Amino acid sequence: MSEPYPTQARRVVYALVEAPSFQRFIILVIVINALTLGLETSATIMAQVGPWLHMLDRIALAIFVLELGLKLWAYGWKFFRSGWNIFDFVIVSIALIPAVGALSVLRALRILRVLRLFSVVPSLRLIIGALIGAIPGMASILIILSLIFYVSAVLATQLFGNEFSEYFGSLGISALTLFQLMTLDSWSGDVVRPILEVYPFAWLFFIPFIVISAFAVLNLFIGVLISNIEAEHQARQDEHDQRLEAKLDQLSADVAEMRALLQAQGRLKS
C-alpha cells in the first residue's frame, strides 16, 4: 500500500504499522489468542484459570482494535481499498458486538480471529489469492467431474442396482458410493470385490472410473491451483520490482536535485 499520509504524525504511524516487527507482534498475539480460545473449551482448565484466559482474550481484542485504529489513521479512507483490511475490520468488529441474548452465539465466533493469519502472513495471503484466482478454472473442472459422476451413477444404478441396492440402489446412493470410490476409501474390499464376485467384468467399469476421477480429474485441480500460485507469486514479484524501481527513480531524482543545488552554491561562492 502506498504511503497516504500528509502529516508527520501519520508518517510515523504508517511506518509503525508497516514495520515487520509490528506485524510479527500481531501474528504472535493472534496465535496466543487462538490458544486461549482453545483452552476455554476445557471445563477443567476454565475452573482453574478461567479469569486469566478471559483477561488474555480481552487484551488481545484491545490490541486488535488498537491496530485497526492505527491503520485507519495512517491509511485514511484508502484503508478500505484493500480486501484484506476489510476482512480484518469485519472479524474484529464481530468481537465488539455484545454477546448477550440472541447474540450469544457471536461469542463462539471469536475463534474467527485466527483467520486473520491469512491477512497478516504474506505466504498465506499468496495461497488464498491463488485459490480465489483458481475458482474459474476449478469451476470448469468441477463441471467435467459432475458430468462424469452423473453418467457413471446412472450406469452403476442400472448395472448393479438390483444385486447391490445398498451401494447402487438409487441415483443418489450410487453417486455417494462413487464418491467413496473416488476418495479410495475402502473401495476395494468393501465395494468392488463383492461386486466382482457376482459381476466378474465389473472392473471394466470401476477401474476406468477410478483412474479418471481419482487421478486425472483431481490432478487437474492441483495443476490449476499450482499454476495460479505461480502466477500470483509472479504478480507480487512484479509489483515489488515496480515499487523498488519507483523508489530508485525518486532517489536518483533527489540526488540529481542535491547535485544541482551544490553546483549552484559553488558557482555563487566563486
C-alpha positions in Angstrom: 0.0 0.0 0.0 1.4 3.4 -1.0 2.2 5.9 1.7 -1.0 8.0 2.0 -0.1 10.3 4.9 0.1 14.1 4.7 1.5 14.8 8.1 4.5 13.8 10.2 2.3 12.1 12.8 0.6 9.9 10.2 4.0 9.2 8.6 5.2 7.8 12.0 2.1 5.7 12.4 2.3 4.4 8.9 5.9 3.4 9.4 4.9 1.6 12.7 2.0 -0.5 11.2 4.1 -1.4 8.1 7.2 -2.4 10.2 7.9 -6.1 10.0 8.4 -6.2 13.8 4.9 -4.8 14.4 3.4 -7.4 12.0 5.3 -10.2 13.8 3.9 -8.9 17.1 0.3 -9.1 15.7 0.9 -12.6 14.5 2.1 -13.6 17.9 -1.0 -12.1 19.5 -3.2 -14.0 17.1 -1.5 -17.3 17.9 -1.7 -16.7 21.6 -5.4 -15.7 21.3 -6.1 -18.9 19.4 -4.5 -21.0 22.1 -6.5 -19.2 24.9 -9.8 -19.7 22.9 -8.9 -23.4 22.6 -8.2 -23.7 26.3 -11.6 -22.1 27.1 -13.3 -25.3 25.7 -11.9 -27.3 28.6 -14.1 -27.1 31.7 -11.2 -28.3 33.9 -8.9 -25.6 32.7 -11.6 -22.9 32.9 -12.3 -23.9 36.6 -8.6 -23.3 37.4 -7.6 -20.3 35.2 -10.8 -19.1 33.6 -10.5 -15.5 34.7 -6.9 -15.3 33.4 -8.0 -16.7 30.0 -10.8 -14.1 29.8 -8.3 -11.4 30.6 -5.9 -12.5 27.9 -8.8 -12.6 25.4 -9.8 -9.0 26.3 -6.2 -7.9 26.0 -5.9 -9.5 22.6 -9.1 -7.8 21.4 -7.8 -4.4 22.7 -4.6 -4.9 20.7 -6.6 -5.8 17.5 -8.8 -2.7 18.0 -5.8 -0.5 18.5 -4.1 -2.0 15.4 -7.1 -1.2 13.3 -7.4 2.3 14.7 -3.7 3.0 13.8 -4.2 1.6 10.3 -7.4 3.7 9.8 -5.5 6.8 10.9 -2.4 6.0 8.8 -4.2 5.0 5.6 -7.4 7.1 5.9 -10.1 6.0 3.5 -7.6 4.1 1.5 -7.8 1.5 4.3 -11.0 0.2 2.8 -9.5 -0.3 -0.7 -7.8 -3.4 0.5 -10.0 -6.5 0.8 -7.7 -7.9 3.5 -8.2 -4.7 5.6 -12.0 -5.1 5.2 -11.7 -8.7 6.2 -9.8 -7.7 9.4 -12.3 -5.0 10.1 -15.3 -7.3 9.9 -13.6 -10.0 12.1 -12.6 -7.6 14.8 -16.0 -5.8 14.7 -17.9 -9.0 15.3 -16.0 -9.4 18.6 -17.1 -6.0 19.7 -20.8 -6.8 19.5 -22.2 -7.7 23.0 -22.7 -11.5 23.1 -26.0 -11.4 25.1 -29.4 -12.9 24.5 -29.9 -13.9 20.9 -26.5 -12.7 20.0 -24.7 -15.0 22.5 -23.8 -17.2 19.5 -21.4 -14.5 18.5 -19.2 -15.5 21.4 -18.3 -18.7 19.6 -17.3 -16.7 16.5 -14.3 -15.3 18.4 -12.3 -18.1 17.0 -12.7 -16.4 13.6 -9.9 -14.0 14.7 -7.5 -16.9 14.0 -8.4 -16.4 10.3 -6.6 -13.0 10.5 -3.4 -15.0 10.0 -4.5 -15.2 6.3 -4.2 -11.4 6.1 -1.0 -10.8 8.1 1.1 -13.7 6.9 2.3 -13.0 3.3 2.7 -16.6 2.3 -0.9 -17.4 3.4 -2.2 -14.4 1.5 -0.4 -15.7 -1.6 -2.2 -19.1 -1.3 -5.6 -17.5 -0.6 -5.2 -15.2 -3.6 -4.3 -18.2 -5.7 -7.3 -20.1 -4.5 -9.6 -17.2 -5.4 -7.9 -16.8 -8.8 -8.3 -20.5 -9.5 -12.1 -20.5 -9.0 -13.0 -20.1 -12.7 -10.6 -22.9 -13.7 -11.8 -25.1 -10.9 -15.4 -24.5 -11.8 -14.8 -25.8 -15.3 -13.1 -28.9 -13.9 -16.0 -29.4 -11.4 -18.5 -29.3 -14.3 -16.5 -32.1 -16.0 -16.3 -34.1 -12.8 -20.1 -33.7 -12.3 -20.8 -35.0 -15.7 -18.6 -38.0 -15.2 -20.3 -38.6 -11.8 -23.8 -38.3 -13.3 -23.2 -40.7 -16.2 -21.3 -43.2 -14.0 -24.1 -43.1 -11.4 -26.8 -43.8 -13.9 -24.8 -46.7 -15.4 -23.9 -48.1 -12.0 -27.6 -48.0 -10.8 -28.7 -49.8 -14.0 -25.9 -52.4 -13.9 -25.6 -53.2 -10.2 -28.7 -51.7 -8.5 -30.6 -55.0 -8.4 -28.0 -57.1 -6.7 -26.3 -54.4 -4.7 -29.0 -51.9 -3.7 -27.0 -51.0 -0.6 -24.4 -49.3 -2.8 -26.3 -48.6 -6.1 -30.0 -48.8 -5.2 -30.7 -45.3 -6.4 -29.1 -42.4 -8.3 -28.2 -40.6 -5.0 -26.8 -43.7 -3.3 -24.8 -44.6 -6.4 -23.3 -41.1 -6.5 -22.3 -41.4 -2.8 -20.7 -44.8 -3.5 -18.8 -43.4 -6.4 -17.6 -40.5 -4.3 -16.2 -43.1 -1.9 -14.5 -44.9 -4.7 -13.0 -41.6 -5.9 -11.5 -40.9 -2.5 -10.2 -44.5 -2.4 -11.8 -45.1 1.0 -12.2 -48.9 1.4 -13.1 -49.0 -2.2 -11.6 -52.5 -2.9 -12.6 -54.7 0.0 -16.0 -53.1 0.8 -17.4 -52.3 -2.6 -15.5 -53.6 -5.7 -14.5 -57.1 -4.7 -18.0 -58.2 -3.6 -19.4 -56.9 -6.8 -16.7 -58.7 -8.8 -17.8 -62.0 -7.3 -21.2 -61.5 -8.9 -20.1 -59.5 -12.0 -16.6 -60.6 -13.0 -16.3 -58.0 -15.7 -17.3 -55.1 -13.4 -13.7 -54.0 -13.3 -14.3 -52.6 -16.8 -16.5 -50.0 -15.2 -14.7 -49.4 -11.9 -11.1 -49.2 -13.0 -11.6 -46.5 -15.7 -13.9 -44.5 -13.3 -11.2 -44.5 -10.5 -8.4 -43.7 -12.9 -10.3 -40.8 -14.4 -11.9 -39.4 -11.3 -9.3 -40.1 -8.6 -6.2 -39.4 -10.6 -6.8 -37.5 -13.8 -9.5 -35.0 -12.9 -8.4 -34.4 -9.3 -4.8 -33.8 -10.5 -6.3 -31.1 -12.8 -7.5 -29.3 -9.7 -3.9 -29.4 -8.3 -2.5 -28.3 -11.6 -4.8 -25.3 -11.8 -4.0 -24.3 -8.2 -0.3 -24.6 -8.7 -0.5 -22.5 -11.9 -2.4 -19.8 -10.0 0.1 -19.8 -7.1 2.9 -19.3 -9.6 1.0 -16.5 -11.3 0.2 -14.8 -8.0 3.8 -15.1 -6.9 5.0 -13.6 -10.2 2.4 -10.8 -9.9 3.6 -9.9 -6.4 7.2 -10.0 -7.5 6.5 -7.7 -10.4 4.7 -5.3 -8.1 7.6 -5.4 -5.7 10.0 -4.7 -8.5 7.9 -1.8 -9.7 7.9 -0.2 -6.2 11.6 -0.7 -5.9 12.2 0.9 -9.3 10.0 3.8 -8.4 11.9 4.3 -5.2 15.2 4.2 -7.1 13.9 6.7 -9.6 12.9 9.0 -6.8 16.3 8.6 -5.1 18.0 9.4 -8.4 15.9 12.5 -8.8 16.7 13.6 -5.2 20.4 13.0 -5.8 20.3 15.0 -9.1 18.5 17.8 -7.3 21.0 17.9 -4.5 23.9 17.9 -7.0 22.3 20.8 -8.9 21.9 22.7 -5.6 25.6 22.1 -4.6 26.8 23.1 -8.1 24.7 26.3 -7.8 26.1 27.1 -4.4 29.6 26.5 -5.7 29.1 29.0 -8.5 27.7 31.6 -6.1 30.7 31.3 -3.9 33.1 31.6 -6.8 
